[in-house]
Amino acid sequence: MTEAPYKIVATIENFMPAVVEASASNPVLVDFWAPWCGPCQTLMPLLDRLADEYGGRFILAKVNSDEQQQIAQHFNIRSIPTVLLIHDREVAEQLVGAQPEHVIRALLDKYVAPAAPAPEAAVDEPDPTRLDLLAGRQIDARDAAAAAVTVAALAAGQPEHPLLPSLQARLAFLEAVAARPDAFALRAALEANPGDSAARHAFAAHHALAGDYGTALAEWLELTRRDRKFGDDLGRRSLLMAFEVLGPQDELVAGYRRRMAALLH
């Protein structure tokens, strides 16, 4: 029987395109197992069932660690079963051992896009009071086009909405990521040329969208230091947008406001 397209057997030959590159569009759950491993035989049917239930909203990649030792060594797999969640071409989470279903569901739900509503449950017009939630979900799902429409509708209908600046900032970061989706290539570009301002901005946006604002703020501050003219002072403006997302009480905001002020004055 042919496996569903969202279930794959990962090998050294297909790992980059089928797992790493694919994770830019869908989260990939990588299951390291072996035929002799009892807990693996318990976990695998559970993962298969969840993959079917989520209906392709994540990819299940099965790695036989006996046959694919190069992959296992690359990820420093020391115990099986081990499950990795790869998101946006990077390892985002790791679980070791045969975890219970609720733990795996909680992990998936942090990264997997929400299911589309059934046609009969859809409404003709979005509830204007929930546009902020809809925009947030669309940004989390990396749907830049849909998020842009929703954020514009929110701005038109509720220009004083308290979450509008944060949503506009996150949308700007998403659009930067969509324009330069390969984070590995951006890192390589910066290593080759630290003065590549466009790569530095996109690299920072990748980290911001992934929730790593410590790295994102450091990169945007460095961009501001190196190239104030880039993108009409895009480094400084991105710092201010990130401050909107994090909120005034965040320790990162206080620290980077001081660093930015010292740099500019």
Protein Blocks (a to p, Z undefined) as FASTA:
>chain_A
ZZdfkbccddfklmmmmmmmmmmmpccddddddfklmklmmmmmmmmmmmmmnnopaccd
dddfklmmmlmmmnopabdcdddddeehiafbdcedjddfklmmmmmmmmpccddddfkl
pcfbdcfklmmmmmmmmmmnopaklmmmmmmmmmmmmmmbmklmmmmmmmmmmmmmmmmm
clklmmmmmmmmmmlmklmmmmmmmmmmnopamlmmmmmmmmmmmmmmggghmlmmmmmm
mmmmnopmlmklmmmmmmmmmmmZZ
